[in-house]
Amino acid sequence: MLYILDYGAGNVRSLANSIKKLGYDFKWVASPADLEKADALLFPGVGSYWGALHSLRTKGYVEPLKAYIASGKPYMGICIGMQALFDASDEGTETVPGLGIVPGRVSRFSEVDASGRKKSVPQMGWNEARALEREQIGFAEAERYGLSSSSSSSSSSTTQHFYFVHSYRAAYDPKLHAEWALTLTQYGEEVFISSISRGNVFGTQFHPEKSGRAGLELLRAWLHRSCDQSNLAASPSSSAAASTSATPRESSKVKDAEAAGKPRGGKDGLTKRVVACLDVRSNDAGDLVVTKGESYDVREKADEHEQAGADGKGAIRNLGKPVDLAHRYYLEGADEIVFLNITSFRSSPLKDQPMLDVLRLAAAECFVPLTIGGGIKDFVEPDSGVTKSAKEVADEYFRAGADKVSIGSEAVLAVEEMLARQGSGVTDPALVDDSALTGKTGIEMISKAYGAQAVVVSIDPRRVYLQPSDAVPPAHAACVVTGEPGSEDAGKRWWYRCTIKGGREDRDIDVVQLARGVQRLGAGEVLLNSIDRDGSNKGFDRQLVDLVRRSVSIPIVASSGAGVPKHFEDIFVPQPLRTGEAPSSVEAALAAGIFHRQECTIGEVKQHLLATSFNVRSENVQEGASES
């Protein structure tokens, strides 16, 4: 019997869905005693290393887990489940000891590489896993799992990509890891271990359950090897120091180990992500629909031939059913899917069962990351008067199948309150000290429990134009932009004011302050919208994107304005953000209406990006191997 160890954090539903999709059954580990019953064990992990190891120790799992691995029975660790095998991690306020099975420690990515080039942390997206050639193993082990061979010639259109989302990694050291490392991955200029294999132990830093067809095939290979072959388990190691069934070898030849893990040309293999967004709300009949409008108006224009909606306008624009559209986008090759809940349930988000059901059903069919936004906030239950926290709302969404939660208006208010607590005229959140942090905002609480990568902040700014004689507001001086020569706004000046409540209310905080503020609070990604470009089909607001890109070090998803595939190319073209700096661009771009109305498909966008030499994940499930 296969068992899954759920330590109480992150989205494990997707892994369970993947296993069921592949035709296998499993049981959840309910107590340390269950580890003795397991014939194969999966340890998935999403979130904080500190939280995972603290939970394992508190619940008495550490020693039984070591004993299970030493028994020689199959073990697979995913993300934290792999990191936990190392000696220690730097994640958290103090060094966190691990299980001590794999030598070395886990440390944070550098935000600036040795050459001075900046990169976003966390690494969030699809990257390659390149196989090492190890004595007695060669590439056969990697090929068994469908992992890339560093010796084979391949192009970005055929290379397998897997989904990574992490701020901490185990840097590859040939002296320590020659017996363990199966594949290496490069992010920026850093090379780290992306999978390990030795004896009965297998682990991945990436998430196969969120890696589309390639991830499903990897899981299928491990399940077949671990659950279908009765003679798999090797003899248990008699050495207490050697915690696996692998027989230590006196030497291991590694052929150009670091180079073998690097993608072609010495560049990292991180792809540009194409994200599909679904605005979901209830229509006048109470049904959940995907909708889209211009300037945040999602009703049709009523005339004498149409029946007006509840507010006297046309009916809610219905572009399809949420789960059906999400599945279509998954099959078309979407790298991520975002659900933004814009319905009016928010007085009691935990009772909004339809949206939870949308997530559950989507997670059962869409094996890429899912983000949910809308109503992730503290609230008071209207019936009982009981206060619920934003984290409790997030807990339910993660259990329903979400990988990330998106916070909007509440993030603006949290940053405003943080600046007010700091006082002393400080208007730059990057200068806020720890005394202004309460640890009680939704961003802080969710980030602490699940990791920064689980928290996205959706920002809705609009332009505030300045007359030639207008003085620049001192607090917003860093946010002032001048229109580029040749553009429709050439010579004009403006700054970007942030809004709340879906753009209906302005706040006296600019987009730079908000982006820096949410990073200070612990958010791991920014979803950057533009009220001025929404529904325009003019392309993304490049000046807005570059303004925020140079202000923060976390990944950015550009949104609003896409009309044709070339707009994705335009926003992904690297540009210098400051004089003397290396060119940079966003990690992902999002669209909604053009995909819903089939004005262009996700596949057409990716074909255009491939033709213009961008690295994208080109897998299309409909053209690939069967999932079942």
C-alpha positions, 0 to 999 in steps of 0.5 A: 500500500502506498501512503502519503505523508501530509504534514499539514501545510500546502496543497496536497490535493493535487498530488492525490488527484494525480495518483488517482488519475494514474490509476493508483490507490493510497492511504494518508499517514495518520500517525507515526505508526502508519509508516511501519505499514507503508510499502511505499511512501510519498512526502509532498511539500509546499511551503516552509521548511521550518514549518514542515520540520517543526510539524514532523518533530512535534508529531513524532515523525522524525525517527519513524521516518528515518527508520522507514527510509533505512528499511529500504522501502521506496521513498519519494520526496517532493520539494520540502519532502526532498529538502528535508533529507538534507542536513539542515536549512537556512530557512527561518530565523535560525538554522533548522536541522533536517533528517541528515540523510543527504549531506549538505544544507539548503540555502537561499537563492542569491538575488544578485549573481556573481556577475552582478545580474539580478534575478527574482526570488523565489524562482517561480515557473518552468525550468529544465532538469538536466541529467548527470552521468554517474558511474554505474547509472549513466542516463538510464535512471533519468530517462526512466523518469522522463528527465532530460539527458544533458548529452542529447541534443535538444531544442526548447521545443522538445525539452521537458520542463517541470514546475518549480516554486522555491526560494531555497535550494541545495547547491550542487557540490560534486564532493558531497552529492556525486552519489546522490544528484540525479539532475541539476538545474540552473537558475540565473548563474546558480546550479542546484540539485533538482532531483536525487536518486540513490537506492530506495530514495528518490526526490524532486525539487520541482512539483511533478503533480503541477508539471502537466504531462511530463510530471504525470509521466514521472509520477507514473514511472515512480509508482510503477517501479515502487508499487507494481514491482514486488522485488524492488526493495533492496536489503536494509542497510546495516549501518546506522549512519547510512540511512538508505539501502544504497551500497556506498561506492568507493568512488564515483566518476562525474563527467564535467558535473556542473556543465552537465547540469547547465542548459545549452549556452550556459543560460538557465532554462526558465521559461516565460509563463503564459497565464490564463485568467478567469474572472468568476462571478454569479450572474443574475440567475445565481449561476457561476460564470466566467465573465470579462468586461472593459474597465471592470464593467462586466455587464452587456450594454442594454438596449430596447431589445434586451432585458436589463439586469438587476441594476438596470444594465444588460445581463452579466457577460457570460463567456463560459463555465469556469471548470470547462474553460480552465480544462480547455486552457490546460489542454491548450498548454496554459502554464498557470490558471488564475481564478479571480472571484469577483462575485458578492459572497465576500461577507462570508467567504468560508461559506462560498461552497461553489467557488471551493467546488470550482477549485476541487473540480479544476484541480482534478483535471488541470495539473498546472498551478492554480491561483485563487483570488477574491475574499482572502481577508479577515472577516466576521461570520454574519451568523455566529459573530465569530472572527475568521482570519485570512489564513483560515480562508486560505487554508480552505482554498489550499485544501480545495486545490489552490497552489497560491492565493491572490490578495488585493484590496486587503494588501493595500490597506495592510501597507498603508497601516504598516507605513502609519505604524512606522511614522517619522515621515517614512514613505518607502516601505523598503525602509520600514523596520521590524517594529512596524510589522505585526505578523497579523496581516493576511500576507504575513500569516499565510507567507509564514505558514505556506511560504512566500511563494504561496502569496500573490498580490494583485495590484490595480493602479491607474494613471494620475496625469500631471500638468506641466505646472504641477508639483510632484507629490514628494511621497510619489516622486519615485513613481513619476513616469514620462511618456516615451517619444513616439508613443501616444503619451509622448511628453506627458507625465503621470504617476500610478495611484493604487485602487481597491474594491476592483478599481472603484476606490482610489487610495493615496499610495502609489504602485511602487510603495505598494509593490515594495510594501507587499514584498516587505510583508512577505508576498512572493509574487505581484500580479500587475494589472492596469486599469488604463489598459484593461480591455484595450487590446493595445498591449501591456503597459511597459512603462508600468511594468518596468517601474515595478520590475526595478522596484522589487526582487520578487516575480511579476506577472504582467496583466491587462491590455494583451490583444495579439501574440506579439504583445506577449513578445513585446513585454518579454523582451528584456530592457535595461531598467537603469543605466548600466544594469543588465536588461530584465523583463517580467517572468509571466504575462496573463490574459483573459478576454482574448482567450475566452473569445478565442481571438487567439489561443494559448498555443498561438501565443506560444508558437509566436514566442518560440518563433521569436526565440523565447524559451517556453514550455511547448507541451500540449496535452492533447498532442502528447501521451495519454494521462490515464 
